[in-house]
Amino acid sequence: MMNLRIAITQTISVYPNMPNSLDGLLALICKLDDIRNVNIAHHLELIEIAADAGVKAIGLGELFTAPYFALSRDETWFAFAEDAATGPTVTAMSLAATRYNMVVIAPIYELDRTTGSRYNTAVIIDADGSILGKYRKVHIPAGHNEQASFDEMYYYNRSEVPQNIPSPMILGKNPFFPVFQTVAGRVGVSICYDRHFEGVVRSLSRAGAQIIFSPAVTFGTKSSRLWQREFEVDAARHGVFIAGSNRFGAESPWNQPFFGNSHIVGPDGRLPDISSDSKLIIADCDLDSLASPDPSGWNLPRDARPSVYTE
């Protein structure tokens, strides 16, 4: 049995000096580095706690260095975007990965300095601190539910290829949904809205993913209802572990509650959370079990008939 202990975070931005109203956001233009640094420090503390608990891979939350600013339109946040190889967040997380011998999945607001485009990106850092590559969010939402409006299209471009230099550590033929060979196992990422699209987990599974980290910032009645069901169905259908991280709490000045319920599932359901810290979810994933016969007797990969399905 190969048990891999993984973790995900469940927290919110901890920057203490946010304005009380949307009108005050403009004043943050000189405070963006402070916001980032405070949240980096907060997550370094969580990584240390995870390391003490024996965690070998951790997935941080979507845009973990900032509040969820897509609840309103404000160009102040454009300046928050950073380089995915040399920016301050990746630099800090690379050092942490090395220090704790831990794989780190670090979602950032990326600025592509070549094109000027901005992306919702996860950087995959191996346990020796090396950057294996990145995955950019493919589907970008904008809309409203019964609680609030959101407009990520204002801030993010959709993923376009190429986004990674070819490497033996990047598996699969689909450049939109790369799988990374880390020392902890084969890892894929599906950021937030991407998880709703049926081809995403299938693409990652076919590329060999064993664990899919799904960092999200989500809220609303339907999202809350489907949050656990989607992951459980996808994990069972595709034979993978899925780690879904959501924020928990609210952030000024929007004060929109995020429902949390972060959890880790495998093909046979939700895994026990062994963390003693409410901001971390920790579980043991038996990677060897993925190669064993399904206890249900099903063999979906063998019995699938893709030629008869509607495109």
RODOKE-519870 format. One line per 8 residues: number of its first residue (from 1); their letters; for each residue x, y, z of C-alpha. Coordinates in Angstrom, 3 decimals. Layout:
# residues N
NUM	a	X Y Z | ...
***
This chain:
# residues 311
1	mmnlriai	0.000 0.000 0.000 | 1.372 3.399 -1.021 | -0.280 5.924 1.257 | 0.353 9.508 0.224 | -0.612 12.120 2.786 | -1.926 15.269 1.097 | -3.447 18.513 2.314 | -5.530 21.406 1.059
9	tqtisvyp	-6.207 24.760 2.654 | -9.529 26.265 3.717 | -9.147 29.891 4.664 | -9.678 33.454 3.428 | -7.479 36.472 2.854 | -6.094 37.559 6.217 | -4.989 41.072 5.237 | -6.400 43.154 8.113
17	nmpnsldg	-6.716 46.614 6.561 | -9.269 46.155 3.812 | -11.676 49.072 3.253 | -15.261 48.918 4.431 | -16.700 49.948 1.057 | -15.958 49.356 -2.620 | -15.085 53.028 -2.992 | -12.056 52.435 -0.803
25	llalickl	-10.480 49.810 -3.056 | -8.593 52.392 -5.114 | -6.530 53.263 -2.047 | -5.133 49.726 -2.057 | -2.965 50.402 -5.104 | -0.024 51.108 -2.785 | -0.851 48.157 -0.526 | -0.903 45.272 -2.999
33	ddirnvni	2.505 43.964 -1.964 | 1.402 44.088 1.673 | -1.724 42.071 0.856 | 0.325 39.468 -0.965 | 2.998 39.236 1.725 | 0.522 38.857 4.581 | -1.247 36.023 2.800 | 2.002 34.332 1.800
41	ahhlelie	3.080 34.394 5.445 | -0.280 32.949 6.509 | 0.061 30.069 4.068 | 3.670 29.410 5.005 | 2.401 28.818 8.530 | -0.165 26.348 7.204 | 2.477 24.581 5.122 | 4.628 24.190 8.233
49	iaadagvk	1.698 22.700 10.151 | 1.054 20.325 7.260 | 4.712 19.316 7.156 | 4.656 18.534 10.874 | 1.678 16.260 10.158 | 3.622 14.323 7.530 | 2.037 15.869 4.430 | 3.950 15.298 1.174
57	aiglgelf	1.815 17.403 -1.189 | -0.350 20.446 -0.510 | -2.807 22.340 -2.668 | -3.296 25.983 -1.761 | -6.527 27.825 -2.487 | -7.495 29.618 -5.682 | -5.810 33.056 -5.765 | -4.670 32.439 -2.190
65	tapyfals	-2.597 35.621 -1.938 | -5.566 37.989 -2.309 | -9.220 38.447 -1.465 | -11.639 37.234 -4.116 | -11.794 40.515 -6.011 | -13.922 39.245 -8.923 | -17.046 40.175 -6.949 | -16.627 43.664 -8.418
73	rdetwfaf	-14.798 45.336 -11.284 | -11.783 47.372 -10.227 | -8.660 47.820 -12.330 | -6.613 48.277 -9.154 | -6.192 44.497 -9.077 | -4.549 44.313 -12.508 | -1.292 45.378 -10.868 | -1.501 42.371 -8.546
81	aedaatgp	-0.694 39.923 -11.348 | 2.797 38.422 -11.240 | 5.210 36.250 -13.174 | 4.637 32.497 -12.873 | 8.356 31.700 -12.749 | 10.034 34.572 -10.932 | 7.228 36.340 -9.071 | 7.233 36.737 -5.284
89	tvtamsla	4.607 34.083 -4.623 | 6.279 31.333 -6.620 | 9.667 32.284 -5.191 | 8.363 31.950 -1.627 | 6.543 28.703 -2.327 | 9.566 27.190 -4.054 | 11.648 27.866 -0.965 | 8.933 26.329 1.212
97	atrynmvv	8.755 23.228 -0.979 | 12.491 22.753 -0.575 | 12.472 23.409 3.144 | 9.686 20.940 3.876 | 10.374 18.450 1.065 | 6.791 18.931 -0.098 | 5.044 19.288 -3.445 | 3.210 22.627 -3.532
105	iapiyeld	0.344 23.573 -5.847 | 0.359 27.375 -5.848 | -2.527 29.187 -7.597 | -1.654 32.769 -8.556 | -2.883 35.720 -10.591 | -0.430 35.406 -13.466 | 0.918 38.122 -15.733 | 2.389 36.834 -18.990
113	rttgsryn	5.069 39.445 -19.565 | 5.411 38.485 -23.224 | 1.787 39.107 -24.173 | 0.547 41.248 -21.293 | -2.307 38.780 -20.730 | -3.436 37.786 -17.247 | -4.464 34.311 -16.189 | -5.860 32.370 -13.255
121	taviidad	-2.954 29.958 -12.949 | -1.683 27.148 -10.753 | 2.070 26.617 -10.588 | 3.229 23.089 -9.771 | 6.363 23.015 -7.611 | 8.141 19.744 -6.867 | 9.527 18.848 -3.460 | 13.010 20.029 -4.418
129	gsilgkyr	11.672 23.502 -5.207 | 11.820 23.087 -8.972 | 8.953 24.464 -11.047 | 7.515 21.629 -13.122 | 5.116 23.829 -15.044 | 1.761 25.528 -14.829 | -1.892 25.110 -15.688 | -4.096 28.037 -16.639
137	kvhipagh	-7.823 28.049 -15.976 | -9.605 27.217 -19.223 | -13.220 28.269 -18.619 | -13.744 31.772 -17.207 | -17.112 32.553 -15.581 | -19.156 35.720 -15.296 | -22.702 35.859 -13.944 | -24.743 36.089 -10.792
145	neqasfde	-26.601 33.844 -8.402 | -29.001 34.513 -5.555 | -26.151 35.802 -3.376 | -23.842 37.928 -5.534 | -22.467 38.753 -8.980 | -19.011 37.748 -10.195 | -17.017 38.714 -13.273 | -13.773 36.817 -13.730
153	myyynrse	-13.782 37.664 -17.442 | -12.855 41.210 -16.464 | -9.640 39.956 -14.844 | -8.582 36.754 -16.589 | -7.900 35.567 -20.099 | -8.877 32.023 -21.037 | -6.031 29.554 -21.245 | -4.436 29.367 -24.660
161	vpqnipsp	-1.602 27.062 -25.662 | 1.293 26.701 -25.402 | 1.707 27.365 -21.685 | 4.538 24.953 -20.858 | 7.881 24.068 -22.378 | 7.841 20.349 -23.328 | 9.268 18.264 -20.508 | 9.369 14.573 -19.543
169	milgknpf	7.793 15.662 -16.257 | 4.653 16.843 -18.068 | 2.436 13.945 -19.105 | -0.376 13.593 -21.602 | -1.059 15.079 -25.006 | -3.633 17.708 -24.015 | -1.758 20.988 -23.428 | -4.771 22.590 -21.748
177	fpvfqtva	-4.879 19.969 -18.981 | -1.305 18.860 -18.257 | -0.438 16.210 -15.695 | 2.787 16.575 -13.745 | 5.069 13.781 -12.567 | 6.001 14.870 -9.057 | 7.923 12.913 -6.457 | 4.607 12.422 -4.675
185	grvgvsic	2.715 11.076 -7.677 | 1.034 12.189 -10.888 | -0.792 15.451 -10.249 | -3.362 17.403 -12.240 | -5.194 20.637 -11.437 | -8.709 21.865 -12.190 | -9.384 25.390 -10.948 | -12.919 26.166 -9.748
193	ydrhfegv	-15.278 26.616 -12.741 | -13.289 24.121 -14.813 | -14.531 21.319 -12.565 | -18.074 21.609 -13.944 | -17.104 20.596 -17.487 | -17.273 16.870 -18.107 | -14.178 16.648 -20.297 | -11.787 18.096 -17.738
201	vrslsrag	-11.398 15.240 -15.256 | -11.570 12.768 -18.129 | -8.660 14.544 -19.841 | -6.585 14.557 -16.662 | -7.371 10.917 -15.898 | -6.450 9.783 -19.391 | -3.145 11.602 -19.054 | -2.408 9.508 -15.970
209	aqiifspa	-3.400 11.776 -13.085 | -3.674 10.057 -9.726 | -4.552 13.174 -7.732 | -6.440 16.220 -8.984 | -6.268 19.371 -6.907 | -9.311 21.587 -7.447 | -8.853 24.973 -5.751 | -11.995 27.102 -5.843
217	vtfgtkss	-13.703 30.217 -4.558 | -17.377 29.351 -4.659 | -20.690 30.260 -3.076 | -24.415 29.971 -3.713 | -27.136 27.372 -3.236 | -26.505 25.282 -6.348 | -22.748 25.319 -5.929 | -23.082 24.226 -2.311
225	rlwqrefe	-25.434 21.397 -3.274 | -23.208 20.075 -6.055 | -19.832 20.742 -4.444 | -19.356 17.306 -2.918 | -21.461 15.364 -5.428 | -19.439 16.472 -8.446 | -16.152 15.404 -6.909 | -17.468 12.047 -5.711
233	vdaarhgv	-18.939 11.187 -9.115 | -15.810 12.256 -10.995 | -13.507 10.376 -8.618 | -15.565 7.189 -8.963 | -16.043 7.504 -12.708 | -12.415 8.207 -13.543 | -10.559 6.390 -10.768 | -8.730 9.343 -9.207
241	fiagsnrf	-8.401 11.223 -5.949 | -9.788 14.773 -5.987 | -8.945 17.441 -3.415 | -11.452 20.301 -3.458 | -10.419 23.469 -1.623 | -12.875 26.321 -1.017 | -12.669 29.474 1.057 | -14.541 29.636 4.338
249	gaespwnq	-15.737 32.948 5.709 | -16.168 36.414 4.205 | -13.857 39.205 3.069 | -14.356 42.964 3.302 | -15.630 45.045 1.542 | -17.759 42.501 -0.353 | -18.694 40.460 2.729 | -19.834 37.526 0.619
257	pffgnshi	-19.801 34.295 2.650 | -17.943 31.311 1.185 | -19.270 27.988 2.428 | -16.029 26.039 2.791 | -16.728 22.283 2.949 | -13.273 21.561 1.555 | -12.633 17.832 1.356 | -10.727 15.037 -0.346
265	vgpdgrlp	-12.416 12.134 -2.112 | -11.315 8.930 -3.783 | -13.061 6.413 -6.024 | -14.826 4.975 -2.978 | -15.971 8.250 -1.451 | -14.934 10.956 0.954 | -11.720 10.372 2.895 | -11.404 11.024 6.637
273	dissdskl	-9.937 14.420 7.496 | -7.165 13.834 10.019 | -6.179 17.485 10.425 | -6.304 19.156 13.814 | -6.404 22.633 12.231 | -9.659 23.956 10.754 | -7.744 25.756 7.997 | -6.284 22.493 6.707
281	iiadcdld	-7.819 19.289 5.408 | -5.432 16.323 5.499 | -6.072 12.822 4.197 | -4.190 9.677 3.240 | -4.567 8.561 -0.381 | -3.770 4.936 -1.202 | -2.354 5.387 -4.696 | -1.900 1.643 -5.180
289	slaspdps	-5.656 1.175 -4.838 | -6.175 3.015 -8.121 | -4.727 0.016 -9.963 | -6.894 -2.501 -8.088 | -10.244 -3.801 -9.372 | -13.147 -1.555 -8.420 | -14.982 -3.124 -5.453 | -18.268 -2.453 -7.255
297	gwnlprda	-17.272 -4.836 -10.024 | -17.441 -1.994 -12.542 | -14.743 -1.482 -15.156 | -15.744 1.780 -16.785 | -12.548 2.332 -18.823 | -12.827 -1.158 -20.315 | -16.529 -1.006 -21.037 | -16.818 2.555 -22.334
305	rpsvyte	-17.969 2.933 -25.965 | -16.910 6.446 -26.997 | -17.872 5.804 -30.618 | -21.579 5.749 -29.717 | -21.646 8.949 -27.649 | -22.754 12.276 -29.081 | -19.880 14.696 -29.535
***
